[in-house]
């Protein structure tokens, strides 16, 4: 019965609402995303999850990545290709009239257990078109099959490869949710020399330990994420490592040498305080930053076909342009 209900809700979210007039979409998403969250709550109510439970949940989520992708249409002004590499999955998005001298590298989210080009392709095409900047997108190993530091090590290998292709270009790292965590953790990692010219984070997950940030009073406001689920996934992904390790939870790290940072977050989402506390750290070190707060939206709303999503991309573009990164 639950699966039938979930399927009906997903049909409304992914197929019906995108066909409706733009002004109707955001209010309807607020209603139906909350119902979808019920599924996660019921699964977690089972108690301790076994490896098999986690794998089944991850595989179910991965099987529906095409639905997430379909929320936005692919932008035909962007050329998509895959790089010819033996042991890395790297994809390239090149816009018409691209700006020379700078590139973007995108770190995808998905709680470290799902996500990839099948979920992000259309969104990245629109982001690429708006920024007029070539963007690279890559896969990393996922949980529960692979936990920390697998994604971190995969990302380092990809960044080294891209840096060898674009040694002189400015590089903007962009990421949402867990991808924001991954990108920020690499900035924290003192043993890794490659760093970005700027960091753009959308609804970033910056504290996997759930120890520094009190999220409890936001758990009922968030219509997409389960507080219990996020904490459980974070600890599990940490793989026995202290989840307050700065590379796992950048909120605990030294950010004194960070590049300019742009954070986009909703005041109604579970990760709102992650953004607030991280901006405080950046301010304390006089690191150039901008916090872009949106009200009455949800986690990673940028993926949805709404006016707010379009405006969010425009604000990201404005931030990058104002940095004047080319030839720096």
C-alpha positions in Angstrom: 0.0 0.0 0.0 2.8 2.4 0.9 4.6 1.8 -2.4 1.4 2.5 -4.3 1.0 5.8 -2.4 4.7 6.7 -3.0 4.4 6.0 -6.7 1.3 8.2 -7.0 3.0 11.1 -5.1 6.1 10.8 -7.3 4.0 10.9 -10.5 2.5 14.2 -9.2 5.9 15.6 -8.3 7.9 14.5 -11.4 5.3 14.4 -14.1 2.2 16.4 -13.3 3.4 19.6 -11.6 6.1 20.4 -14.2 3.3 20.6 -16.8 1.3 23.1 -14.8 1.7 26.9 -15.1 4.8 28.2 -13.4 3.0 30.2 -10.7 1.3 27.0 -9.5 4.4 24.8 -9.1 6.1 26.1 -6.0 3.0 26.0 -3.7 2.2 22.4 -5.0 5.7 21.2 -4.4 5.5 22.4 -0.8 2.5 20.2 -0.2 3.6 17.0 -2.1 7.2 16.9 -1.1 6.1 16.7 2.6 4.1 13.6 1.7 7.1 12.0 0.1 9.1 12.6 3.2 6.7 10.3 5.0 8.3 7.3 3.2 11.7 8.0 4.8 10.1 8.4 8.2 8.4 5.0 8.0 11.6 3.2 6.8 13.6 4.7 9.7 10.9 3.7 12.1 12.0 0.1 11.6 15.0 0.7 13.9 18.6 -0.2 13.1 19.2 -0.7 9.4 21.2 -3.6 8.2 23.6 -3.3 5.3 21.0 -5.1 3.1 18.4 -2.5 4.2 20.7 0.4 3.2 21.6 -1.2 -0.1 18.0 -1.8 -1.0 17.1 1.8 -0.2 20.1 3.1 -2.2 19.3 0.9 -5.2 15.7 2.1 -5.1 16.8 5.7 -5.0 19.3 5.1 -7.9 16.6 3.5 -10.0 14.6 6.8 -9.8 17.4 9.2 -10.8 15.9 9.7 -14.2 12.8 11.2 -12.5 14.9 13.8 -10.8 16.7 14.6 -14.1 13.3 15.0 -15.9 12.2 17.9 -13.6 14.1 20.2 -15.9 14.5 19.9 -19.7 18.0 19.6 -21.2 19.4 22.8 -22.6 20.2 22.3 -26.3 22.7 25.1 -26.3 25.0 22.9 -24.3 27.2 20.1 -25.8 27.5 17.0 -23.6 30.3 14.4 -23.8 32.2 11.9 -21.7 35.9 12.1 -21.3 38.0 9.1 -22.5 39.4 7.9 -19.2 40.0 4.3 -18.1 39.3 4.5 -14.3 37.3 7.7 -13.9 33.8 8.7 -15.0 34.1 12.4 -16.0 31.5 14.3 -18.1 31.9 17.6 -19.9 29.2 20.3 -20.5 30.3 23.0 -23.0 27.9 25.9 -23.7 27.6 27.9 -26.8 29.6 31.2 -26.6 31.6 29.9 -23.6 33.7 32.2 -21.6 37.4 31.3 -22.0 39.8 31.2 -19.1 37.6 29.6 -16.4 35.8 26.3 -15.9 33.5 24.8 -13.3 33.7 21.5 -11.6 30.5 20.1 -10.1 30.3 17.8 -7.1 26.9 16.1 -7.0 24.8 15.4 -3.9 22.6 12.5 -3.0 23.5 11.7 0.6 26.6 9.9 -0.6 24.4 6.9 -1.6 22.9 8.0 -4.9 23.2 10.6 -7.6 25.2 11.0 -10.8 24.8 12.1 -14.4 21.5 10.3 -14.7 20.0 12.6 -12.0 21.9 15.8 -12.7 22.4 16.0 -16.5 19.5 18.4 -17.3 20.1 20.6 -14.3 23.8 20.9 -15.1 23.0 21.8 -18.7 20.9 24.7 -17.6 23.5 25.8 -15.0 26.2 25.6 -17.7 24.1 27.6 -20.2 23.5 30.3 -17.6 27.1 30.6 -16.5 28.4 30.4 -20.0 31.2 28.3 -18.6 32.4 24.7 -19.3 31.5 22.5 -16.4 33.0 19.1 -15.6 30.9 16.6 -13.7 32.2 13.3 -12.2 31.1 10.2 -10.4 32.5 8.9 -7.2 31.9 5.6 -5.3 28.8 5.5 -3.3 27.6 4.2 0.1 26.8 1.7 1.5 29.1 -0.2 -0.8 31.9 2.4 -0.3 32.2 4.8 2.6 34.7 7.4 3.6 37.3 8.1 2.3 36.3 6.5 -1.1 34.5 9.6 -2.5 37.2 11.9 -1.2 39.9 9.9 -2.9 37.9 9.6 -6.1 37.4 13.3 -6.2 41.1 14.0 -5.7 42.0 11.8 -8.7 39.4 13.6 -10.9 40.6 17.0 -9.9 44.2 16.2 -10.7 43.1 15.0 -14.1 41.1 18.1 -14.8 43.9 20.3 -13.6 46.2 18.7 -16.1 43.8 19.7 -18.9 43.3 23.2 -17.6 46.5 24.2 -15.7 46.1 27.9 -16.3 42.3 28.4 -16.1 40.5 29.6 -13.0 38.3 26.9 -11.5 35.0 27.2 -9.7 34.0 24.3 -7.6 30.2 23.9 -7.3 28.2 21.4 -5.3 24.9 20.7 -3.6 24.2 18.9 -0.4 26.6 16.0 0.1 28.5 17.4 -3.0 29.0 20.6 -1.1 30.4 18.6 1.7 32.8 16.8 -0.6 34.0 20.0 -2.2 34.5 21.8 1.1 36.2 18.8 2.6 38.8 18.9 -0.2 39.4 22.6 0.5 40.0 21.6 4.2 42.4 18.8 3.3 45.9 20.2 3.8 47.5 17.2 2.1 45.8 18.0 -1.2 47.3 21.0 -3.0 44.7 21.7 -5.7 42.3 24.4 -4.5 39.5 26.3 -6.4 39.4 30.0 -7.3 35.9 30.1 -5.8 33.5 27.8 -4.0 29.7 27.7 -4.7 27.6 25.7 -2.3 23.9 24.9 -2.6 22.2 23.6 0.5 25.5 22.3 1.7 25.8 19.5 4.3 28.7 20.7 6.4 28.3 18.9 9.6 27.8 15.1 9.3 28.2 14.6 13.0 25.1 16.6 14.0 27.0 17.6 17.1 27.7 21.3 16.6 24.5 22.4 14.9 21.1 22.0 16.6 18.8 21.0 13.8 16.0 19.7 16.0 13.9 22.8 15.8 14.1 22.8 11.9 13.1 19.1 11.5 9.4 19.9 11.2 9.9 22.9 8.9 12.0 20.9 6.4 9.6 19.3 3.9 12.2 17.1 2.2 14.8 15.8 4.6 14.4 13.6 7.7 16.5 14.7 10.7 16.9 11.1 11.9 17.8 9.9 8.4 20.4 12.5 7.8 22.1 11.9 11.1 22.1 8.1 10.5 23.5 8.4 7.0 26.2 10.8 8.1 27.5 8.6 10.9 27.3 5.5 8.7 29.2 7.2 5.8 31.9 8.2 8.3 32.9 4.6 8.3 34.1 4.4 12.0 36.0 7.7 11.7 35.1 10.4 14.1 32.4 12.3 12.1 33.8 15.6 13.5 36.9 15.0 11.4 37.2 18.3 9.5 37.4 16.6 6.1 34.1 14.8 6.9 32.5 17.8 8.7 34.1 21.0 7.4 32.3 23.0 10.0 35.1 21.9 12.4 37.9 22.7 10.1 40.5 25.5 9.5 39.1 27.7 6.7 41.7 30.5 7.0 43.1 29.9 3.5 39.7 29.5 1.7 38.8 31.1 -1.6 35.6 33.3 -1.9 32.5 31.3 -1.0 28.9 31.6 -2.1 26.3 29.7 -0.1 22.7 29.4 -1.2 20.3 27.9 1.4 16.6 28.0 2.5 15.7 29.2 6.0 13.2 26.3 6.1 15.6 23.5 5.4 17.4 21.2 7.9 20.8 22.4 6.7 20.1 26.1 7.3 22.3 26.3 10.4 25.2 24.5 8.6 25.3 27.5 6.3 24.9 30.1 9.0 27.7 28.6 11.2 30.1 28.2 8.3 29.5 31.8 7.2 30.4 32.9 10.7 33.7 31.0 10.5 34.4 32.7 7.2 33.6 36.1 8.6 35.9 35.5 11.5 38.8 34.9 9.1 37.8 37.8 6.8 37.2 35.3 3.9 35.2 36.9 1.1 31.8 35.3 1.2 28.1 35.8 0.4 25.1 34.1 2.0 22.0 33.9 -0.2 19.0 32.9 2.0 15.6 32.0 0.6 12.4 31.6 2.6 9.7 29.0 2.4 11.6 26.7 0.0 13.2 23.3 0.5 16.5 21.5 0.3 18.1 21.8 -3.2 15.2 23.6 -4.7 17.4 24.6 -7.6 16.6 21.2 -9.3 12.9 22.0 -9.6 11.3 23.8 -12.6 10.3 26.9 -10.7 10.9 30.7 -11.0 13.0 30.4 -7.8 15.3 27.9 -9.5 15.9 30.2 -12.4 16.6 33.1 -10.2 19.0 31.0 -8.0 21.1 30.3 -11.1 21.2 34.0 -12.0 22.5 34.8 -8.5 25.2 32.2 -8.8 26.2 33.7 -12.1 26.3 37.2 -10.7 28.5 36.1 -7.8 31.0 34.5 -10.1 31.1 37.4 -12.6 31.7 39.9 -9.8 34.8 37.9 -8.7 36.5 38.6 -12.1 38.4 35.3 -11.9 39.8 35.2 -15.5 43.5 35.7 -15.7 43.9 36.1 -11.9 
